[in-house]
Amino acid sequence: MKITKPVIIAGAGPVGCTAALRLAQAGIPVRLLEGLSDLPETLRASTFHPSSLDMIDELGMMDALKAQGLVCRKYQYRDRRTGAIAEFDLDVLRNDTKHPYRLQAEQYKYTRLIWDELQKNYSHVAECHYDHAVKGVHQTADGVEVLVWDKGQEKIIEGSYLIACDGADSAVRKAVAITFEGFTYPEKFLVASTPFPLETKFHNLALVNYISDPEEWLVLLRTPALWRVLIPTDPKVEDDALWLSDKWIQDRLHHMAPHDQDYEIIHRTIYRVHQRVAKTYRRGRVLIAGDAAHLNNPLGGMGANGGIHDAWNAAGKLMEINAGGDADALLDRYDRQRRLICMRFVQEHTINNKRLMEAKDPDVQQKRQADFMRQAADPELARAFLLKTSMIQSLRDEQQIQ
Ligand SMILES: Cc1cc2nc3c(=O)[nH]c(=O)nc-3n(C[C@H](O)[C@H](O)[C@H](O)COP(=O)(O)OP(=O)(O)OC[C@H]3O[C@@H](n4cnc5c(N)ncnc54)[C@H](O)[C@@H]3O)c2cc1C
């Protein structure tokens, strides 16, 4: 049935923005409601995988995003003790994707581009509002009534469907009583960013590097202006002030790469990491997507990318409904496809990744590194590995789920 009332989208993160633009481009009316008074510019996800880049290209936003990012064709798994390096070249995926590389760009650049695009070219179908925090939802036979907090004033906005992209603490997920099952890691993760050219400290460093070590594993990621270093903290010590202190960060960075001066730190953040998946991604006319639906550790950059894939799928289902498809069947399929992929692939992969990176047993580390090197050296094995890690395989698998 033709969708005439707007699809309401709660939250203008990468997931909400993707859903909004895809629907607007299909001529479906949307209202994108952001709770804050501007788009957040915090440094969070900074890797777009080939699978997401293909979608971003279809939205017509690829050139603009690429102009603000760094093309990363190769990435590495390094063993800090032995110095062994396994380097994967995404170019082996050139027949599987139009974008055989990761794009290193901060997620706020993407959301800003899409927000502006909606205002500039789709204002006839899309309304975007700041200061509109979604607090609750009531479902009727043919739509949703969304309770919104607009600068301290309550109001109701009517729509056809609600897509909740309101992040990890999703008010909508709670309002429709969907449980968020899983666990929280005992340790927090620190991300420190420095403009120092860390590539001068390592031999042949790639733009994305996973570095294992029985004493302290870390991830080194390049964004256009900064190197970001992700380090786990000690789970036995609950002291954010310590982890964020100059002394601790400088000690860790000097341990990673000795230097005769302090590193300049532009940005630091400490956060808790969870592995959780919502019990269902659908409650009637309410769909949940992105961090509202699933959380995972950042090893592999699958949080924001998986969320963009949810948004793509959810918007696609609404487009099919708009074209006369069976709404119930399509929305249930969204739940099955995206939830199963998350459980079977994203959760398993990220949990395993972390377990192996932090393994204390040198034999386990050595075997893992040898595995990576064997796969990286063989084009067929490398392709199979990269199809998985770039999340192309999960999109193919999703199509098999009815
Ligand atoms: C500190 C930090 C670092 C991270 N680093 C990485 C990383 O290195 N790599 C990686 O892959 N992932 C990382 N992540 C995860 C990644 O940022 C998320 O997976 C991604 O942002 C999910 O996008 P989203 O749109 O679902 O949610 P969000 O980006 O959280 O966006 C939600 C939006 O909804 C708005 N909102 C919230 N509540 C409401 C409401 N009630 N009504 C209306 N609007 C609302 C928020 O203001 C926000 O704009 C990090 C996360 C954090 C917290």
The ligand as an SDF file (V2000), in Angstrom:
LIG
                    3D

 53 58  0  0  0  0  0  0  0  0999 V2000
   33.3770    6.4310   21.8020 C   0  0  0  0  0  0  0  0  0  0  0  0
   32.9870    5.5290   20.6750 C   0  0  0  0  0  0  0  0  0  0  0  0
   33.9420    5.1440   19.7530 C   0  0  0  0  0  0  0  0  0  0  0  0
   33.5900    4.3020   18.7090 C   0  0  0  0  0  0  0  0  0  0  0  0
   34.5410    3.9300   17.8270 N   0  0  0  0  0  0  0  0  0  0  0  0
   34.2130    3.0850   16.8400 C   0  0  0  0  0  0  0  0  0  0  0  0
   35.1910    2.6340   15.9270 C   0  0  0  0  0  0  0  0  0  0  0  0
   36.3700    2.9930   16.0390 O   0  0  0  0  0  0  0  0  0  0  0  0
   34.8100    1.8010   14.9220 N   0  0  0  0  0  0  0  0  0  0  0  0
   33.4890    1.3910   14.7970 C   0  0  0  0  0  0  0  0  0  0  0  0
   33.1490    0.6530   13.8550 O   0  0  0  0  0  0  0  0  0  0  0  0
   32.5580    1.7940   15.6410 N   0  0  0  0  0  0  0  0  0  0  0  0
   32.8840    2.6280   16.6600 C   0  0  0  0  0  0  0  0  0  0  0  0
   31.9350    3.0150   17.5120 N   0  0  0  0  0  0  0  0  0  0  0  0
   30.5540    2.5790   17.2640 C   0  0  0  0  0  0  0  0  0  0  0  0
   29.8960    3.4300   16.1840 C   0  0  0  0  0  0  0  0  0  0  0  0
   30.1290    4.7810   16.4550 O   0  0  0  0  0  0  0  0  0  0  0  0
   28.4160    3.0950   16.1430 C   0  0  0  0  0  0  0  0  0  0  0  0
   28.2700    1.7250   15.7740 O   0  0  0  0  0  0  0  0  0  0  0  0
   27.6240    3.9780   15.1800 C   0  0  0  0  0  0  0  0  0  0  0  0
   27.7150    5.3160   15.5640 O   0  0  0  0  0  0  0  0  0  0  0  0
   26.1700    3.5370   15.1600 C   0  0  0  0  0  0  0  0  0  0  0  0
   25.4110    4.4560   14.4350 O   0  0  0  0  0  0  0  0  0  0  0  0
   23.9010    4.7350   14.8390 P   0  0  0  0  0  0  0  0  0  0  0  0
   23.4220    5.7140   13.8110 O   0  0  0  0  0  0  0  0  0  0  0  0
   23.1830    3.4790   15.0570 O   0  0  0  0  0  0  0  0  0  0  0  0
   23.9510    5.4220   16.2750 O   0  0  0  0  0  0  0  0  0  0  0  0
   24.6170    6.7730   16.7340 P   0  0  0  0  0  0  0  0  0  0  0  0
   25.7930    7.1130   15.9060 O   0  0  0  0  0  0  0  0  0  0  0  0
   24.7860    6.6650   18.1990 O   0  0  0  0  0  0  0  0  0  0  0  0
   23.5110    7.8610   16.4030 O   0  0  0  0  0  0  0  0  0  0  0  0
   22.3320    7.9770   17.1560 C   0  0  0  0  0  0  0  0  0  0  0  0
   21.7810    9.3900   16.9580 C   0  0  0  0  0  0  0  0  0  0  0  0
   20.5130    9.4550   17.5880 O   0  0  0  0  0  0  0  0  0  0  0  0
   20.4440   10.6120   18.3920 C   0  0  0  0  0  0  0  0  0  0  0  0
   19.4950   10.2690   19.4670 N   0  0  0  0  0  0  0  0  0  0  0  0
   19.7130    9.5470   20.5920 C   0  0  0  0  0  0  0  0  0  0  0  0
   18.5830    9.3990   21.2740 N   0  0  0  0  0  0  0  0  0  0  0  0
   17.6120   10.0270   20.5680 C   0  0  0  0  0  0  0  0  0  0  0  0
   16.2150   10.2000   20.7550 C   0  0  0  0  0  0  0  0  0  0  0  0
   15.5810    9.6870   21.8110 N   0  0  0  0  0  0  0  0  0  0  0  0
   15.5140   10.8970   19.8240 N   0  0  0  0  0  0  0  0  0  0  0  0
   16.1410   11.4120   18.7240 C   0  0  0  0  0  0  0  0  0  0  0  0
   17.4800   11.2950   18.5140 N   0  0  0  0  0  0  0  0  0  0  0  0
   18.1940   10.5970   19.4180 C   0  0  0  0  0  0  0  0  0  0  0  0
   21.8750   10.8390   18.8560 C   0  0  0  0  0  0  0  0  0  0  0  0
   22.0790   12.1820   19.2500 O   0  0  0  0  0  0  0  0  0  0  0  0
   22.6450   10.4570   17.5960 C   0  0  0  0  0  0  0  0  0  0  0  0
   22.7660   11.5390   16.7220 O   0  0  0  0  0  0  0  0  0  0  0  0
   32.2500    3.8480   18.5740 C   0  0  0  0  0  0  0  0  0  0  0  0
   31.2980    4.2330   19.4990 C   0  0  0  0  0  0  0  0  0  0  0  0
   31.6450    5.0570   20.5610 C   0  0  0  0  0  0  0  0  0  0  0  0
   30.5870    5.4260   21.5660 C   0  0  0  0  0  0  0  0  0  0  0  0
  1  2  1  0
  2  3  1  0
  2 52  2  0
  3  4  2  0
  4  5  1  0
  4 50  1  0
  5  6  2  0
  6  7  1  0
  6 13  1  0
  7  8  2  0
  7  9  1  0
  9 10  1  0
 10 11  2  0
 10 12  1  0
 12 13  2  0
 13 14  1  0
 14 15  1  0
 14 50  1  0
 15 16  1  0
 16 17  1  0
 16 18  1  0
 18 19  1  0
 18 20  1  0
 20 21  1  0
 20 22  1  0
 22 23  1  0
 23 24  1  0
 24 25  2  0
 24 26  1  0
 24 27  1  0
 27 28  1  0
 28 29  2  0
 28 30  1  0
 28 31  1  0
 31 32  1  0
 32 33  1  0
 33 34  1  0
 33 48  1  0
 34 35  1  0
 35 36  1  0
 35 46  1  0
 36 37  1  0
 36 45  1  0
 37 38  2  0
 38 39  1  0
 39 40  1  0
 39 45  2  0
 40 41  1  0
 40 42  2  0
 42 43  1  0
 43 44  2  0
 44 45  1  0
 46 47  1  0
 46 48  1  0
 48 49  1  0
 50 51  2  0
 51 52  1  0
 52 53  1  0
M  END
$$$$
